[in-house]
Amino acid sequence: MAASLSLTAELAAGLVTGVDLWKNMQNTIFSLLSIVNLFTLARRIEGRIGSEHLVPSKDVET
């Protein structure tokens, strides 16, 4: 009986540890996705700002 209680306690502790690891992994994945989204947004903004400078203005005589 004591062995089964010990096994149950170990399984419960392992389950809690597994849940903690899963939550940490999810947080890591979401953080990486957020960083990728920020870089993508920055590139889009840079592309829009940069393209304005590459196109000559119609007011400027060549």
C-alpha distances in whole Angstrom, upper triangle without the diagonal:
4,5,5,6,9,10,11,12,14,15,17,18,20,21,23,24,25,27,29,30,31,33,35,36,37,39,40,42,43,45,46,48,49,51,52,54,55,57,58,59,61,63,64,66,67,68,70,72,73,74,76,78,79,81,84,85,88,90,90,93,93
4,5,5,6,9,10,10,12,14,15,16,18,20,21,22,24,26,27,28,30,32,33,34,36,37,39,40,42,43,45,46,48,49,51,52,54,55,57,58,60,61,63,64,66,67,69,70,71,73,75,76,77,79,83,84,87,89,89,92,92
4,5,5,6,9,10,10,12,14,15,16,18,20,21,22,24,26,26,28,30,31,32,34,36,37,38,40,42,43,44,46,48,49,50,52,54,55,56,58,59,61,62,64,65,67,68,69,71,73,75,75,77,81,82,85,87,87,90,90
4,5,5,6,8,10,10,12,14,15,16,18,20,20,22,24,25,26,28,30,31,32,34,36,37,38,40,41,43,44,46,47,49,50,52,53,55,56,58,59,61,62,63,65,67,68,69,72,73,74,76,79,80,83,85,85,89,88
4,5,5,6,9,10,10,12,14,15,16,18,20,21,22,24,25,27,28,30,31,33,34,36,37,39,40,42,43,45,46,48,49,51,52,53,55,57,58,60,61,63,64,66,67,68,70,72,73,75,78,79,82,84,84,87,87
4,5,5,6,9,10,10,12,14,15,16,18,20,21,22,24,26,27,28,30,31,33,34,36,37,39,40,42,43,45,46,48,49,51,52,54,55,57,58,60,61,63,64,65,67,69,70,71,73,77,78,81,83,83,86,86
4,5,5,6,9,10,10,12,14,15,16,18,20,21,22,24,25,26,28,30,31,32,34,36,37,38,40,42,43,44,46,48,49,50,52,53,55,56,58,59,61,62,63,65,67,69,69,71,75,76,79,81,81,84,84
4,5,5,6,9,10,10,12,14,15,16,18,20,21,22,24,25,27,28,30,31,33,34,36,37,39,40,42,43,45,46,47,49,51,52,53,55,57,58,59,61,62,64,66,67,68,70,74,75,78,79,80,83,83
4,5,5,6,8,10,11,12,14,15,17,18,20,21,23,24,26,27,29,30,32,33,35,36,37,39,41,42,43,45,46,48,49,51,52,54,55,57,58,60,61,63,65,66,67,69,72,74,77,78,79,82,81
4,5,5,6,8,10,10,12,14,15,16,18,20,21,22,24,26,27,28,30,31,33,34,36,37,39,40,42,43,45,46,48,49,51,52,53,55,57,58,59,61,63,64,65,67,71,72,75,77,77,80,79
4,5,5,6,9,10,10,12,14,15,16,18,20,21,22,24,25,26,28,30,31,32,34,36,37,38,40,42,43,44,46,48,49,50,52,53,55,56,57,59,61,63,63,65,69,70,73,75,75,78,78
4,5,5,6,9,10,11,12,14,15,17,18,20,21,23,24,26,27,29,30,31,33,35,36,37,39,41,42,43,45,47,48,49,51,52,54,55,56,58,60,62,62,64,68,69,72,74,74,77,77
4,5,5,6,9,10,11,12,14,15,16,18,20,21,22,24,26,27,29,30,31,33,35,36,37,39,41,42,43,45,46,48,49,51,53,54,55,57,59,60,61,63,66,68,71,72,73,76,75
4,5,5,6,9,10,10,12,14,15,16,18,20,21,22,24,25,27,28,30,31,33,34,36,37,39,40,42,43,45,46,48,49,51,52,53,55,57,58,59,61,65,66,69,71,71,74,74
4,5,5,6,9,10,10,12,14,15,16,18,20,21,22,24,26,27,28,30,31,33,34,36,37,39,40,42,43,45,46,48,49,51,52,53,56,57,58,60,63,64,67,69,69,73,72
4,5,5,6,9,10,11,12,14,15,17,18,20,21,22,24,26,27,29,30,31,33,35,36,37,39,41,42,43,45,46,48,49,50,52,54,56,57,59,62,63,66,68,68,71,71
4,5,5,6,9,10,10,12,14,15,16,18,20,21,22,24,26,27,29,30,31,33,35,36,37,39,41,42,43,45,47,48,49,51,53,54,55,57,60,62,65,66,67,70,69
4,5,5,6,9,10,10,12,14,15,16,18,20,21,22,24,26,27,28,30,32,33,34,36,37,39,40,42,43,45,46,47,49,51,53,53,55,59,60,63,65,65,68,68
4,5,5,6,9,10,10,12,14,15,16,18,20,21,22,24,26,27,28,30,31,33,34,36,37,39,40,42,43,45,46,48,50,51,52,54,57,58,61,63,63,67,66
4,5,5,6,9,10,11,12,14,15,16,18,20,21,23,24,26,27,29,30,31,33,35,36,37,39,40,42,43,44,46,48,50,51,53,56,57,60,62,62,65,65
4,5,5,6,9,10,10,12,14,15,16,18,20,21,23,24,26,27,28,30,31,33,35,36,37,39,41,42,43,45,47,48,49,51,54,56,59,61,61,64,63
4,5,5,6,9,10,11,12,14,15,16,18,20,21,22,24,26,27,28,30,32,33,34,36,37,39,40,41,43,45,47,47,49,53,54,57,59,59,62,62
4,5,5,6,9,10,10,12,14,15,16,18,20,21,22,24,26,27,28,30,31,33,34,36,37,39,40,42,44,45,46,48,51,52,55,57,57,61,61
4,5,5,6,9,10,10,12,14,15,17,18,20,21,23,24,26,27,29,30,31,33,35,36,37,38,40,42,44,45,47,50,51,54,56,56,59,59
4,5,5,6,9,10,11,12,14,15,17,18,20,21,23,24,26,27,29,30,31,33,35,36,37,39,41,42,43,45,49,50,53,55,55,58,57
4,5,5,6,8,10,11,12,14,15,16,18,20,21,22,24,26,27,28,30,31,33,34,36,37,39,41,41,43,47,48,51,53,53,56,56
4,5,5,6,9,10,10,12,14,15,16,18,20,21,22,24,26,27,28,30,31,33,34,36,38,39,40,42,45,47,50,51,51,55,55
4,5,5,6,9,10,11,12,14,15,17,18,20,21,23,24,26,27,29,30,32,32,34,37,38,38,41,44,45,49,50,50,53,53
4,5,5,6,9,10,11,12,14,15,16,18,20,21,23,24,26,27,29,30,31,33,35,36,37,39,42,44,47,49,49,52,51
4,5,5,6,9,10,10,12,14,15,16,18,20,21,22,24,25,27,28,30,31,33,35,36,38,41,42,45,47,47,50,50
4,5,5,6,9,10,11,13,14,15,17,18,20,21,22,24,26,27,28,30,32,33,34,36,40,41,44,46,46,49,49
4,5,5,6,9,10,11,12,14,15,17,18,20,21,22,25,26,26,28,31,32,32,35,38,39,43,44,44,47,47
4,5,5,6,9,10,10,12,14,15,16,18,20,21,23,24,25,27,29,30,31,33,36,38,41,43,43,46,46
4,5,5,6,9,10,10,12,14,15,16,18,20,21,22,24,25,27,29,30,32,35,36,39,41,41,44,44
4,5,5,6,9,10,11,12,14,15,16,18,20,21,22,24,26,27,28,30,34,35,38,40,40,43,42
4,5,5,6,9,10,11,12,14,15,16,18,20,20,22,25,26,26,29,32,33,37,38,38,41,41
4,5,5,6,8,10,10,12,14,15,17,18,19,21,23,25,25,27,31,32,35,37,37,40,40
4,5,5,6,9,10,10,12,14,15,16,18,20,21,23,24,26,29,30,33,35,35,38,38
4,5,5,6,9,10,10,12,14,15,16,18,20,21,22,24,27,29,32,34,34,37,36
4,5,5,6,9,10,10,12,14,15,16,19,20,21,23,26,28,31,33,33,36,35
4,5,5,6,8,10,11,12,14,15,17,19,20,22,25,26,29,31,31,34,34
4,5,5,6,8,10,10,12,14,16,17,18,20,23,24,28,29,29,32,32
4,5,5,6,9,10,10,12,14,15,16,18,21,23,26,28,28,31,30
4,5,5,6,9,10,10,13,15,15,17,20,21,24,26,27,30,30
4,5,5,6,8,10,11,13,14,16,19,20,23,25,25,28,28
4,5,5,6,8,10,11,12,14,17,19,22,24,23,26,26
4,6,5,6,9,10,10,12,16,17,20,22,22,25,25
4,6,5,7,9,10,11,14,15,18,20,21,24,24
4,6,5,7,9,11,13,14,17,19,19,22,22
4,5,5,7,9,12,14,17,19,18,21,21
4,5,5,6,10,12,15,17,17,19,19
4,6,6,8,9,12,14,14,17,17
4,6,7,9,12,14,13,16,16
4,6,9,12,14,13,15,15
4,6,9,12,11,13,13
4,6,9,7,10,10
4,5,6,9,10
4,6,8,10
4,6,10
4,6
4
